[in-house]
Amino acid sequence: MTLLFVTFIGTVVFSLWDLVAVAVVGRTLGARPLELGLFIGPRKVLFHIGTLPFSLGLIPIGNYVRFLSLAEQDGRSDQNLDSPIERGAEREWHSMRGPAEPRFFEQLHPLRRIAIILSGAVVLFITAAAVLGISEATASVLAGFPQILRGAFDHDYAEQLLLGGASLIPAGRILEYEAVLLTKLLSVNLLPILPFWGGYTVLYLASMFLKREVSVPGTLESTSILIAIVVSGIWIVRFLNVAFR
């Protein structure tokens, strides 16, 4: 249970850290945040940060920053916003941005979008490097890619990795454990498949080089998301098996 508690606390802290970085960098680069959220699934707004709602999801995995997008705007108008708080946010945003500024996330230059989605990764890597050192943190992230893929198919290999990490906790090396956990979470999110950061980075780079907006066919996107869910689910089950021993 100690392993589960330490991992949960670390994951929540890392998710909040990532959330703040993406929201701040996004706002700075011209993307208008509409909502911050911790965890996924059905959610409830807990409070507002100024005019920005903060939601908590039912499933304790991940986080999100919802930016104003073309899809978000479909069927809405500035005169038909959802609440007085949202109308206040709209007035505040217009007062900050000139008429020539891009209005929607999709209208930002691909490099800006990449900078926004990877800003959390940069902050989290710096956090891990502060504990492990730059070279060890880098090596741990790079090693994470083959470890994630092999461990999804090889139960014994995955268990060996998880037990090795868990052994740091009774040894009093909790910060080191959290930093290693963080590097592995970075490895997962940098995989070049949707809906991970790496997948969106590839998509935006393709848009930049082809000089047109690139989208993924619905079937391919659904398949990519399904693969991400299956791989993540396998690792969650493997982790819980070790945590509840």
C-alpha positions in Angstrom: 0.0 0.0 0.0 2.9 2.3 0.6 4.0 1.9 -3.0 0.5 2.8 -4.2 0.3 5.8 -1.9 3.7 7.2 -2.9 3.0 6.7 -6.6 -0.4 8.3 -6.4 0.9 11.4 -4.6 3.7 11.7 -7.0 1.4 11.3 -10.0 -1.0 14.0 -8.7 1.9 16.5 -8.0 3.4 15.9 -11.4 0.0 16.2 -13.1 -0.6 19.6 -11.4 2.9 20.8 -12.3 2.4 19.8 -15.9 -1.1 21.4 -15.9 0.3 24.8 -14.7 3.1 24.8 -17.2 0.8 24.1 -20.2 -1.7 26.6 -19.1 0.8 29.4 -18.5 2.8 28.8 -21.7 -0.3 28.4 -23.7 -1.7 31.7 -22.5 1.6 33.4 -23.1 1.8 32.1 -26.7 -1.8 33.1 -27.6 -3.9 30.0 -26.8 -6.9 30.9 -24.6 -7.4 28.3 -21.8 -11.1 27.5 -21.1 -10.7 24.9 -18.4 -8.1 23.1 -16.3 -8.7 19.5 -15.2 -7.1 16.9 -13.1 -8.0 13.2 -13.9 -10.2 12.0 -16.7 -13.8 10.8 -17.2 -17.0 12.4 -15.8 -15.9 15.6 -14.0 -17.1 18.3 -11.7 -16.0 21.9 -11.4 -14.4 22.3 -7.9 -13.5 26.0 -8.1 -12.5 28.9 -10.4 -9.0 30.5 -10.7 -10.2 33.9 -11.7 -12.5 33.1 -14.6 -10.9 29.7 -15.3 -12.8 26.6 -14.0 -10.8 23.8 -12.3 -12.4 20.4 -12.7 -11.8 17.0 -11.1 -12.4 13.8 -13.1 -13.6 10.5 -11.7 -10.8 8.3 -13.0 -7.4 9.2 -11.3 -5.3 9.3 -14.4 -3.8 12.2 -16.3 -4.9 15.9 -16.7 -5.9 18.3 -19.4 -6.0 21.9 -20.4 -8.9 22.7 -22.7 -8.1 25.6 -25.1 -10.5 27.5 -27.3 -10.6 25.6 -30.6 -12.6 25.6 -33.8 -14.5 22.5 -32.7 -15.2 24.2 -29.3 -16.7 27.2 -31.1 -19.0 25.3 -33.4 -22.6 26.2 -32.5 -21.6 29.0 -30.1 -21.3 32.7 -30.4 -19.8 35.4 -28.3 -23.3 36.5 -27.5 -24.3 33.0 -26.3 -21.6 32.0 -23.9 -22.4 29.5 -21.2 -22.2 31.7 -18.1 -21.4 35.1 -16.7 -18.0 33.8 -15.7 -17.3 32.7 -19.3 -18.5 36.0 -20.7 -16.2 37.8 -18.3 -13.3 35.6 -19.5 -14.2 36.5 -23.1 -14.0 40.2 -22.4 -10.7 39.8 -20.5 -9.2 37.8 -23.4 -10.3 40.5 -26.0 -8.8 43.2 -23.8 -5.4 41.3 -23.8 -5.3 40.4 -27.4 -5.4 42.5 -30.5 -7.7 41.8 -33.4 -4.9 40.3 -35.5 -4.0 37.7 -32.9 -5.0 34.1 -33.7 -8.3 33.3 -31.9 -8.3 29.5 -32.0 -5.7 26.9 -30.9 -5.6 25.5 -34.5 -4.7 28.9 -35.9 -1.5 29.1 -33.9 1.8 28.3 -35.8 2.6 24.6 -35.4 5.8 25.5 -33.5 3.7 27.4 -30.9 1.4 24.4 -30.5 4.4 22.1 -30.0 5.9 24.5 -27.5 2.6 24.5 -25.6 2.0 20.7 -25.5 5.7 20.0 -24.6 6.0 22.7 -22.0 4.9 20.4 -19.3 7.4 17.8 -20.4 10.2 20.3 -20.2 9.2 21.3 -16.7 8.8 17.7 -15.5 12.2 16.7 -17.0 13.9 19.6 -15.2 12.2 18.4 -12.0 13.5 14.8 -12.5 17.0 16.1 -13.5 17.2 18.1 -10.3 17.0 14.8 -8.3 18.8 12.4 -10.7 21.1 14.7 -12.6 20.7 15.5 -16.3 22.6 12.5 -17.7 20.8 10.0 -15.5 17.4 11.5 -16.1 18.0 11.6 -19.9 19.2 8.0 -19.9 16.1 7.0 -17.8 13.7 8.6 -20.3 15.4 7.1 -23.3 15.4 3.6 -21.7 11.7 4.0 -20.9 10.6 3.7 -24.5 11.8 0.1 -25.1 10.9 -0.8 -21.5 7.3 0.3 -21.9 6.8 -1.6 -25.1 8.6 -4.8 -23.9 6.9 -4.7 -20.6 3.5 -4.6 -22.2 4.1 -8.0 -23.7 6.5 -9.6 -21.1 5.0 -9.9 -17.7 8.1 -11.1 -15.9 10.2 -8.3 -17.4 7.6 -5.7 -16.3 7.4 -7.1 -12.8 11.2 -7.0 -12.5 11.2 -3.3 -13.4 8.4 -2.5 -11.0 10.0 -4.4 -8.1 13.3 -2.7 -8.8 11.6 0.7 -8.6 9.6 -0.2 -5.5 12.7 -1.3 -3.7 13.8 2.4 -3.5 10.9 3.2 -1.1 11.8 1.1 1.9 15.4 2.1 1.4 14.3 5.7 2.1 15.0 6.9 -1.4 11.5 8.2 -2.0 12.6 11.3 -4.0 14.7 9.1 -6.2 11.7 6.8 -6.8 9.5 9.7 -7.7 12.1 11.1 -10.1 12.4 7.7 -11.8 8.6 7.4 -12.0 8.5 10.8 -13.5 11.0 9.9 -16.3 8.9 6.8 -17.2 5.7 8.9 -17.3 7.6 11.2 -19.7 8.6 8.2 -21.8 4.9 7.1 -22.1 3.7 10.6 -23.0 6.5 11.1 -25.6 5.5 8.0 -27.6 4.6 9.1 -31.1 1.0 8.0 -31.0 -2.2 9.9 -30.2 -3.3 11.0 -27.7 0.2 11.4 -26.2 2.3 14.5 -26.5 4.6 12.7 -28.9 1.7 11.9 -31.3 0.6 15.6 -31.4 4.2 16.7 -31.9 4.5 14.5 -35.0 1.2 15.8 -36.3 2.1 19.5 -35.9 5.6 18.9 -37.4 3.9 17.4 -40.4 1.6 20.4 -40.7 4.7 22.7 -40.6 6.7 20.9 -43.2 3.8 20.3 -45.6 2.6 23.9 -45.0 -1.0 22.8 -44.5 -3.0 21.5 -41.7 -2.6 17.8 -41.3 -5.3 15.6 -39.7 -5.4 12.0 -38.9 -8.1 9.8 -40.5 -10.7 8.9 -37.9 -10.0 5.1 -38.1 -6.3 5.6 -37.7 -6.8 8.0 -34.8 -9.2 5.6 -33.1 -6.7 2.8 -33.5 -3.9 4.9 -32.1 -6.0 5.8 -29.1 -7.0 2.2 -28.6 -3.3 1.1 -28.6 -2.5 3.8 -26.0 -5.3 2.7 -23.8 -4.4 -1.0 -24.0 -0.7 -0.4 -23.3 -1.5 2.0 -20.4 -4.1 -0.4 -19.0 -1.6 -3.4 -19.1 0.9 -1.4 -17.2 -1.6 -0.2 -14.6 -2.7 -3.8 -14.0 0.9 -4.9 -13.7 1.6 -2.1 -11.2 -1.4 -2.9 -9.1 -0.4 -6.6 -8.9 2.9 -5.5 -7.4 1.4 -2.8 -5.2 -1.1 -5.1 -3.5 1.2 -8.0 -2.8 
